[in-house]
């Protein structure tokens, strides 16, 4: 895609490989042709979020590897255990998770010989998302299983898209701080906006306008334009875009349609900044959220004094969005991640962590349960006690959360990866996933563990009502030196009024 800046400057923008598929790609791995045909028959006409299924067929683990090498968008794999060998399916699972490092595809083992791979040991030892005996998979159960798997895969992709967008916003904000002219600023917008959105075939316009009270109407100056069909020497805003700008100017607010977004942001200098993004396909709510944050940073780049604070607020809100996405899926309280964030920051400050790193912990702690995005609904929202095999699946959320965040170079997401990985470790070494003990557990994990438990026990959950404060405090004190860092417990108890004030400031 080519982008044009003012009338004489051409900017080449990179193509984005993350294109949305019109189908859900399903990989069937089984050495029995009948299983392939029955699966396709049962799922014929199946749709999820207005997208149909596209099947890929492998009759051995080796064929599956060849397909996975070519197809990058497999959402769900239905894998037989016994094929060319008695454990071919299990070996394929290890290959996908370890060699390909693919932790997004939802993997469901199906077996007609359960004795070859006992359910509990397989769930414990292999990174799978479900295990079913072929004889128990009725048509209804197969469809239910696929809905759950696709929903989990969709949510993981949403988290990944948010993460990439957050990284791009942070990188772009840093670039804005280094701009010395309007021309350079406009060029920076064109460099980053398509990366934030992951768009290829779009028209992007950004306009700034100063509209003093003595003047009538709105006079917009085009800073930059990009997209197919834009003439190199154009400086005119297309009429339909100008009309959208005027509407936003009149109502003093951002607005959007199914395929377009117009961001409205007044600057401290008395002007108005507009950002238009048009898309050929339907614009998701997550797209608008990212654009809102990104456009806000564009506007405030004119006012460098306020820019740093706004970037920090954008990071915090995105952390809350990611954390609350998980909370909503698990039907937990809406303010849980906000309270945990503030508890964690206060605990960090009381512990002696620098204000800078305490703020990082505050921004990262809402990501502590992000790995739950991969847990099936029937386990995540089960009102009764989990079975041992269900608990094994539930415990994988700590490792999954770490894997989602660990590859980012961003400081907040790196801290979030550590928190997600370690917030279920225990001071006495009996926690999971690695059984770390004492100060081997990073301080950010120890802090978030206490903050999370305090809030979770005092809140309603699908499996329990909220505990009274006295009962919560009794539990925390009894776990001093067991589950929790003794020093943190003392700091918490000695400063309880401050934590209560935070709790009362963010009710559900």
VENNORGI-V682852 format. One record per backbone hydrogen bond with DSSP energy under -0.5 kcal/mol. NH is the residue of the N-H (numbers start at 1). CO is the residue of the C=O. If there is no record, write none. Layout:
nh = [NH | NH]
co = [CO | CO]
//
This chain:
nh = [3 | 4 | 5 | 6 | 8 | 9 | 10 | 11 | 13 | 13 | 17 | 19 | 24 | 25 | 25 | 26 | 26 | 27 | 28 | 28 | 29 | 29 | 30 | 30 | 33 | 35 | 36 | 37 | 38 | 39 | 40 | 41 | 42 | 43 | 44 | 46 | 48 | 51 | 52 | 53 | 54 | 56 | 58 | 64 | 65 | 66 | 67 | 68 | 69 | 70 | 70 | 71 | 72 | 75 | 76 | 77 | 78 | 79 | 79 | 80 | 81 | 83 | 83 | 88 | 89 | 91 | 92 | 93 | 94 | 95 | 96 | 97 | 98 | 99 | 99 | 100 | 102 | 103 | 106 | 107 | 108 | 108 | 109 | 109 | 110 | 111 | 116 | 117 | 122 | 123 | 124 | 125 | 126 | 128 | 129 | 130 | 132 | 134 | 136 | 137 | 137 | 138 | 142 | 143 | 144 | 145 | 146 | 147 | 148 | 149 | 150 | 151 | 152 | 153 | 154 | 155 | 156 | 157 | 158 | 159 | 160 | 161 | 162 | 163 | 164 | 165 | 166 | 167 | 168 | 169 | 170 | 171 | 172 | 173 | 174 | 175 | 176 | 177 | 178 | 178 | 179 | 185 | 186 | 187 | 188 | 189 | 190 | 191 | 192 | 193 | 194 | 196 | 197 | 198 | 199 | 202 | 203 | 204 | 204 | 205 | 206 | 207 | 208 | 209 | 210 | 211 | 211 | 212 | 215 | 220 | 221 | 222 | 223 | 223 | 224 | 225 | 226 | 227 | 230 | 231 | 234 | 242 | 243 | 244 | 245 | 246 | 247 | 248 | 249 | 250 | 251 | 252 | 253 | 255 | 257 | 261 | 262 | 263 | 265 | 267 | 270 | 272 | 273 | 274 | 275 | 276 | 277 | 278 | 279 | 280 | 283 | 284 | 288 | 289 | 290 | 291 | 292 | 293 | 294 | 295 | 296 | 297 | 298 | 299 | 300 | 301 | 301 | 302 | 303 | 304 | 306 | 307 | 308 | 310 | 311 | 312 | 313 | 314 | 315 | 316 | 317 | 318 | 319 | 320 | 321 | 322 | 323 | 324 | 325 | 326 | 327 | 328 | 329 | 330 | 331 | 332 | 336 | 339 | 340 | 341 | 342 | 343 | 344 | 345 | 346 | 347 | 348 | 349 | 350 | 351 | 352 | 352 | 353 | 358 | 359 | 360 | 361 | 362 | 363 | 364 | 365 | 366 | 367 | 368 | 370 | 372 | 373 | 374 | 375 | 379 | 380 | 381 | 382 | 391 | 392 | 393 | 394 | 395 | 396 | 396 | 397 | 398 | 399 | 400 | 401 | 402 | 403 | 404 | 405 | 406 | 408 | 414 | 415 | 416 | 417 | 418 | 419 | 420 | 421 | 422 | 423 | 425 | 426 | 427 | 428 | 429 | 432 | 438 | 440 | 441 | 445 | 446 | 447 | 448 | 449 | 450 | 451 | 452 | 453 | 454 | 455 | 456 | 457 | 458 | 459 | 461 | 464 | 467 | 472 | 473 | 474 | 475 | 476 | 477 | 478 | 479 | 480 | 481 | 482 | 483 | 484 | 489 | 490 | 491 | 492 | 493 | 494 | 495 | 495 | 496 | 498 | 499 | 500 | 501 | 502 | 503 | 504 | 505 | 506 | 506]
co = [11 | 225 | 9 | 4 | 5 | 5 | 8 | 3 | 1 | 11 | 15 | 17 | 52 | 23 | 73 | 24 | 54 | 76 | 26 | 56 | 27 | 78 | 28 | 58 | 31 | 32 | 32 | 33 | 34 | 35 | 36 | 37 | 38 | 39 | 41 | 43 | 51 | 48 | 22 | 46 | 24 | 26 | 28 | 60 | 61 | 62 | 63 | 64 | 65 | 66 | 67 | 67 | 70 | 25 | 25 | 106 | 27 | 77 | 108 | 29 | 110 | 81 | 85 | 85 | 81 | 87 | 88 | 89 | 90 | 91 | 92 | 93 | 94 | 94 | 95 | 95 | 96 | 101 | 75 | 105 | 77 | 106 | 107 | 130 | 79 | 132 | 113 | 114 | 118 | 119 | 120 | 121 | 122 | 126 | 107 | 107 | 109 | 111 | 133 | 133 | 134 | 136 | 138 | 139 | 140 | 141 | 142 | 143 | 144 | 145 | 146 | 147 | 148 | 149 | 150 | 151 | 152 | 153 | 154 | 155 | 156 | 157 | 158 | 159 | 160 | 161 | 162 | 163 | 164 | 165 | 166 | 167 | 168 | 169 | 170 | 171 | 172 | 173 | 174 | 175 | 176 | 181 | 182 | 183 | 184 | 185 | 186 | 187 | 188 | 189 | 190 | 192 | 193 | 194 | 194 | 200 | 278 | 202 | 226 | 276 | 224 | 274 | 221 | 272 | 219 | 209 | 270 | 210 | 212 | 218 | 208 | 220 | 206 | 221 | 206 | 4 | 204 | 2 | 227 | 229 | 231 | 238 | 239 | 240 | 241 | 242 | 243 | 244 | 245 | 246 | 247 | 248 | 248 | 262 | 260 | 277 | 255 | 275 | 273 | 271 | 267 | 209 | 265 | 207 | 263 | 205 | 261 | 203 | 259 | 201 | 258 | 282 | 284 | 285 | 286 | 287 | 288 | 289 | 290 | 291 | 292 | 293 | 294 | 295 | 296 | 297 | 298 | 299 | 300 | 302 | 303 | 303 | 304 | 306 | 307 | 308 | 309 | 310 | 311 | 312 | 313 | 314 | 315 | 316 | 317 | 318 | 319 | 320 | 321 | 322 | 323 | 324 | 325 | 326 | 328 | 327 | 333 | 335 | 336 | 337 | 338 | 339 | 340 | 341 | 342 | 343 | 344 | 345 | 346 | 347 | 348 | 349 | 348 | 354 | 355 | 356 | 357 | 358 | 359 | 360 | 361 | 362 | 364 | 365 | 367 | 369 | 370 | 371 | 372 | 376 | 376 | 377 | 379 | 387 | 388 | 389 | 390 | 391 | 392 | 393 | 394 | 395 | 395 | 396 | 397 | 398 | 399 | 400 | 401 | 402 | 405 | 410 | 411 | 412 | 413 | 414 | 415 | 416 | 417 | 418 | 419 | 422 | 436 | 483 | 482 | 426 | 424 | 427 | 437 | 438 | 442 | 442 | 443 | 444 | 445 | 446 | 447 | 448 | 449 | 450 | 451 | 452 | 453 | 454 | 456 | 464 | 461 | 457 | 468 | 469 | 470 | 471 | 472 | 473 | 474 | 475 | 477 | 484 | 479 | 479 | 479 | 485 | 486 | 487 | 488 | 489 | 490 | 491 | 492 | 493 | 495 | 495 | 496 | 497 | 498 | 499 | 500 | 501 | 502 | 503]
//
